[in-house]
Amino acid sequence: MRHIERANERGKSDLGWLSSRFTYSFADYRNPKRMGFGVLRVVNDDIVLPESGFPLHHHEQMEIVTVMLGGVLTHEDSMGNKRELKAGEVQVMTAGTGVNHSEWNHGTDEPVRLLQIWVYPKAHALVPRYDQKQFDEKDLQNIFHTLVSGVKKEGALFIHQDAIFARAFLQKGKSASYDLADSRHGLFVFVIQGKIKLDLDTLDERDTIEIQDEPRVEIEAIVDADVLLIELPMV
């Protein structure tokens, strides 16, 4: 079972300082057919202009993963964290019982580009927590490298859900396979850049595909490609 959503089919919002594309219903974008995929609830593709950002706001009962694609984003929260996030870094935050945070682009010339992804946790009323990690691009060359996992292990960030986030930089003509940790899980594929092929399906930049009932996938880069995979429970 596969469902492809093309980049131009996503929801969109333009607030001037913030340009967003929504894979699933969010804010003023309401699509009853696009409310999430398993425990995956939000995939927002954001561009934050210089000297602007998200003011202090509240979240709870959600695992939030931010994948930085460009620029520098300053994070502050009610847990006492004040951190900068740069391209190649991933941030995880357990909103749990409640956390306030802000995200700001203090730069004067470079926009911030990021993916903000929300996953339902597998437990309620968790203690809020924060972590971030820089990933070296060489570790992601032509192989799907784990960024985030529901299992605590060295080299990956932890979230409270049986999900796996993996990313690969594929050179033109190269292929990389991914074997699901649990054959009952679904797989969400996001083409950050480039163009790929999955069997007979071709995906361009910012296209996504949802896959079920396939324990293994192989992805070939038609041109150089940057690909994010999310394996996740369907209930």
BAPA-733590 format. One record per atom (N, C-alpha, C): residue in three letters; x, y, z negated. Coordinates in steps of 0.1 Angstrom, whole numbers, plus 5000, padded with zeros to 4 digits. Layout:
BAPA-733590
ALAXYZ
...
//
This chain:
BAPA-733590
MET500849885000
MET500050005000
MET500950125000
ARG500750215010
ARG501550335011
ARG500650455014
HIS500950565009
HIS500250695012
HIS501350805014
ILE501350865026
ILE502250975029
ILE501551105028
GLU502251205022
GLU501751335022
GLU502851425028
ARG502551485039
ARG503451575046
ARG503651705039
ALA504751765041
ALA505151895034
ALA504051995035
ASN503552005047
ASN502552115050
ASN501152085045
GLU500951965039
GLU499651925033
GLU499551955018
ARG500651995012
ARG500652014998
ARG499952144994
GLY499552154982
GLY498952274977
GLY500052384976
LYS499652504976
LYS500552614976
LYS500152734967
SER501052804963
SER500852934955
SER501953024957
ASP501653154959
ASP502653254960
ASP502353374951
LEU503053394940
LEU502753494931
LEU503753614932
GLY504453614943
GLY505453714946
GLY506753674940
TRP506853664927
TRP508153624920
TRP508353474921
LEU507253404923
LEU507253254922
LEU506453204934
SER507153114942
SER506553044953
SER506552894949
SER505452834950
SER505252694946
SER504552614956
ARG504952484957
ARG504252384965
ARG503952264955
PHE502652224955
PHE502152124946
PHE501851994953
THR502451884948
THR502051754953
THR500751714947
TYR500451744934
TYR499251714928
TYR498551834922
SER497251824919
SER496451944915
SER497252004903
PHE497252144904
PHE497952214894
PHE497552364895
ALA497352424883
ALA496952574883
ALA495652594891
ASP495752684901
ASP494552704909
ASP494352614921
TYR495352524923
TYR495152414933
TYR494452294928
ARG493252274933
ARG492352164928
ARG492052074940
ASN492551954939
ASN492251854949
ASN491951724942
PRO490651684942
PRO490251564934
PRO490851434939
LYS491451434951
LYS492051324957
LYS493551324953
ARG494051434947
ARG495451444944
ARG495651484929
MET495351384920
MET495351414906
MET496551354899
GLY497351284907
GLY498551214901
GLY498651074907
PHE499751004903
PHE500050874908
PHE500550794896
GLY499650704891
GLY500050634878
GLY500250734867
VAL501350724860
VAL501550814849
VAL502250944854
LEU502450954867
LEU503051084873
LEU501951184874
ARG502051294868
ARG500951394868
ARG501251514877
VAL502451564876
VAL502851694883
VAL504151674890
VAL504151724903
VAL505451744910
VAL505351874917
ASN505951974911
ASN505952114916
ASN507352144922
ASP507252204933
ASP508452244941
ASP508552394941
ASP509352454932
ASP509352594928
ASP510552674933
ILE510252794937
ILE511352894940
ILE511053014931
VAL512053054923
VAL511853164913
VAL512853274918
LEU512253394921
LEU513053504926
LEU513953564915
PRO515053634919
PRO515953694909
PRO515153784900
GLU515753794887
GLU515153884877
GLU513753854874
SER513353734874
SER511953694871
SER511953554865
GLY510753514861
GLY510653374855
GLY509353354848
PHE509353234841
PHE508153194834
PHE508253244820
PRO507353334815
PRO507453384802
PRO507053264792
LEU507253294779
LEU507053194769
LEU505653134770
HIS505553004771
HIS504252934772
HIS504352804765
HIS503152734764
HIS503052614755
HIS502852494763
HIS503452384758
HIS503152244764
HIS503052154752
GLU502252044755
GLU502251934745
GLU501851804752
GLN502151694746
GLN501751554751
GLN502151534765
MET503451564768
MET503951544782
MET505451524782
GLU505951444790
GLU507451434793
GLU507651524805
ILE508551624804
ILE508751714815
ILE510251704820
VAL510351674833
VAL511651664839
VAL511851774849
THR512951844848
THR513351944858
THR514551904865
VAL514451904878
VAL515651874887
VAL516052004894
MET517252054890
MET517752184896
MET518352164910
LEU517852244919
LEU518352234933
LEU519152354937
GLY519052464930
GLY519852584933
GLY519652694924
GLY520652784922
GLY520652894913
GLY520952854899
VAL520652954890
VAL520852934875
VAL519652974868
LEU519152884860
LEU517852904852
LEU518252904837
THR517753004830
THR517953014816
THR516752964808
HIS516952864800
HIS515852794792
HIS515952844778
GLU514852874772
GLU514752904757
GLU513552834752
ASP513552784740
ASP512452714735
ASP512352734719
SER511152684714
SER510852704700
SER511652604691
MET512352504698
MET513252414691
MET514652484688
GLY514852604693
GLY516052674691
GLY517052654702
ASN516752594713
ASN517652574724
ASN517652704733
LYS518852744737
LYS519052844747
LYS520152794756
ARG519752744768
ARG520752684777
ARG520552734791
GLU521652724799
GLU521652754813
GLU521552614821
LEU520752614832
LEU520652504840
LEU521152544854
LYS521952454860
LYS522552484873
LYS522252374883
ALA522452394896
ALA522252294906
ALA523052174903
GLY522352054904
GLY522951924901
GLY522651884887
GLU522051974879
GLU521651934865
GLU520251884865
VAL519951804855
VAL518551764852
VAL518251784837
GLN517051834835
GLN516651864821
GLN515451774818
VAL515451724806
VAL514251654801
VAL513751724788
MET512451724786
MET511851784774
MET510651704770
THR510651654758
THR509451594753
THR508651704746
ALA507451734752
ALA506551834746
ALA505951784734
GLY505551654733
GLY505051594721
GLY503951674714
THR504151694701
THR503151764693
THR503051914696
GLY503951964705
GLY503852104709
GLY505152174709
VAL505452244720
VAL506652324721
VAL506352444730
ASN506952564727
ASN506952684735
ASN508252694742
HIS508252734754
HIS509452764761
HIS509352864772
SER510452924777
SER510453014788
SER511652974797
GLU511453004810
GLU512452974820
GLU512653094828
TRP513953144829
TRP514153274836
TRP515353274845
ASN515153344856
ASN516253364866
ASN516853504863
HIS517953514856
HIS518553634853
HIS519453694864
GLY519653614874
GLY520453654885
GLY519853774893
THR520753844901
THR520253954908
THR520153934923
ASP520653814928
ASP520653794942
ASP520253654947
GLU520353554938
GLU520153414942
GLU518853364936
PRO517853314944
PRO516753254939
PRO517053114932
VAL516253074923
VAL516352944916
VAL515352854923
ARG515852734927
ARG515052634933
ARG515052504924
LEU513952454922
LEU513852344912
LEU512552264915
LEU512652134910
LEU511452044910
LEU511152034895
GLN509852064892
GLN509352034878
GLN508351924879
ILE508651824871
ILE507851694872
ILE507351664858
TRP506051634857
TRP505451594844
TRP505051444845
VAL505351374834
VAL504951234833
VAL504251214819
TYR503151144820
TYR502451114807
TYR503351024798
PRO503451054785
PRO504350964777
PRO503550844773
LYS504250744768
LYS503550614764
LYS503150614750
ALA503450724743
ALA503050734729
ALA502550874726
HIS501650894716
HIS501051024713
HIS501751084701
ALA501651214701
ALA502251294690
ALA503651274687
LEU504451274698
LEU505951254697
LEU506551384692
VAL507751364685
VAL508451484681
VAL509151544693
PRO508951674694
PRO509551744706
PRO511051724706
ARG511651714718
ARG513151704720
ARG513551754733
TYR514851784734
TYR515351844746
TYR516751784749
ASP517051774762
ASP518351724767
ASP518551774781
GLN519851774785
GLN520151804799
GLN521451744803
LYS521651724816
LYS522951654820
LYS523251694834
GLN524551724837
GLN525051744850
GLN525451614857
PHE524951594869
PHE525251474877
PHE526251504888
ASP527351434889
ASP528351454899
ASP527851394913
GLU527851484923
GLU527351444936
GLU528051314941
LYS529351294938
LYS530051174943
LYS529451044938
ASP528751054926
ASP528150934921
ASP526850894928
LEU526350984936
LEU525050964943
LEU525250944958
GLN526450924962
GLN526750904976
GLN526350764981
ASN525250764989
ASN524850644996
ASN524350534986
ILE523950574974
ILE523450474964
ILE522450554955
PHE521450484951
PHE520450544942
PHE520950534928
HIS521350654923
HIS521950664909
HIS520850704899
THR520750634888
THR519750664878
THR520050804871
LEU519050894871
LEU519151014864
LEU518451014851
VAL517250954851
VAL516350954839
VAL515750814838
SER515650764825
SER515150624823
SER514350624810
GLY513450524809
GLY512750504797
GLY513550414787
VAL514750364792
VAL515650284784
VAL516850374781
LYS517250384768
LYS518350454764
LYS519650394769
LYS520350454778
LYS521650404783
LYS522550514787
GLU523850484787
GLU524850584789
GLU524750634804
GLY524850764806
GLY524850814819
GLY523550864824
ALA522450834816
ALA521150874821
ALA520450944809
LEU519551034813
LEU518651104803
LEU517451014799
PHE517051024787
PHE515950944782
PHE514551014782
ILE513550944786
ILE512150994784
ILE511350884777
HIS510250924771
HIS509350824764
HIS508250774774
GLN508750704784
GLN507950634794
GLN508750534801
ASP508150424806
ASP508850324813
ASP508950364828
ALA509750474830
ALA509850524843
ALA511350544846
ILE511750544858
ILE513050564863
ILE513150664874
PHE513950774872
PHE514250864882
PHE515550834888
ALA515650824902
ALA516950794908
ALA517050884920
ARG518350924923
ARG518551014934
ARG519750964943
ALA519750994956
ALA520850954964
ALA521051064975
PHE522351084978
PHE522751164990
PHE523151065000
LEU522351055011
LEU522550955021
LEU523151025034
GLN524250965039
GLN524851025051
GLN524050965063
LYS524051035074
LYS523350995086
LYS523750855090
GLY522750775092
GLY522950635096
GLY523150535085
LYS523350585072
LYS523550505061
LYS522250465055
SER522150345048
SER521050295042
SER521350265027
ALA520250275019
ALA520450245005
ALA519150175000
SER519250064993
SER518049994988
SER517850024973
TYR516550004969
TYR516150024955
TYR515249904951
ASP515649834941
ASP514849724935
ASP514149774923
LEU512849764923
LEU512049804911
LEU512349724899
ALA512449794888
ALA512649724875
ALA511449634871
ASP510249674875
ASP509049604873
ASP508249604885
SER507949484890
SER507149474903
SER505749524902
ARG505249544890
ARG503949604888
ARG503949754890
HIS505049814889
HIS505149964890
HIS504950014904
GLY504650144905
GLY504550214918
GLY505850284920
LEU506050334932
LEU507250414936
LEU506850534943
PHE507350654939
PHE507150784945
PHE508450824951
VAL508450864964
VAL509650904971
VAL509451044976
PHE510451134973
PHE510351274977
PHE511651304985
VAL511451354997
VAL512651385005
VAL512951535002
ILE514051554995
ILE514451694991
ILE514951765004
GLN515851695011
GLN516351745023
GLN516551635033
GLY516551665046
GLY516951575056
GLY515751495062
LYS515951375067
LYS514951295073
LYS515351145071
ILE514351065067
ILE514550925064
ILE513550835071
LYS513950705070
LYS513050605076
LYS512850495065
LEU511650455063
LEU511250345054
LEU510550245063
ASP511150145068
ASP510550045077
ASP510050125089
LEU508750135092
LEU508250205103
LEU507850345100
ASP507950385087
ASP507550515083
ASP508650615083
THR508450735089
THR509450835090
THR509050955081
LEU509951005073
LEU509651115064
LEU510651225066
ASP510051355068
ASP510951465070
ASP511051535056
GLU511851645057
GLU512151725045
GLU510851765038
ARG510851745025
ARG509751775015
ARG508451685018
ASP508551585026
ASP507451485027
ASP507551395014
THR506451335011
THR506451235000
THR505751115004
ILE506051004997
ILE505250875000
ILE505050804986
GLU503850754984
GLU503550674973
GLU503450524977
ILE504150444970
ILE504250304974
ILE503750214963
GLN502950114966
GLN502550014956
GLN502749874962
ASP502949774953
ASP503049634956
ASP504249604965
GLU505249674963
GLU506549644971
GLU507649654961
PRO508249534957
PRO509249524947
PRO510649584951
ARG510749604964
ARG512049654970
ARG511849744982
VAL512549854983
VAL512549934995
VAL513949965000
GLU514049985013
GLU515350025018
GLU515150155026
ILE515950255024
ILE515750385030
ILE517050415039
GLU516750455051
GLU517850485060
GLU517750635063
ALA518950695063
ALA519050845067
ALA519150865082
ILE518150925087
ILE518150955102
ILE519151075104
VAL519151175095
VAL520151275094
VAL520551275079
ASP521651345075
ASP522051355061
ASP520751385053
ALA520551315042
ALA519351325034
ALA519651325019
ASP518851395012
ASP518851404997
ASP517451344993
VAL517451234986
VAL516151164983
VAL516051144968
LEU514851164963
LEU514551144949
LEU513451034948
LEU513750934940
LEU512750824937
LEU512350824923
ILE511050794921
ILE510450784907
ILE509750654907
GLU510150564899
GLU509450434896
GLU508650454883
LEU507450414883
LEU506550444872
LEU505450344870
PRO504950324858
PRO503750244856
PRO502550304862
MET501650214867
MET500450264874
MET499250284864
VAL499450254851
VAL498350274842
VAL498950344829
//
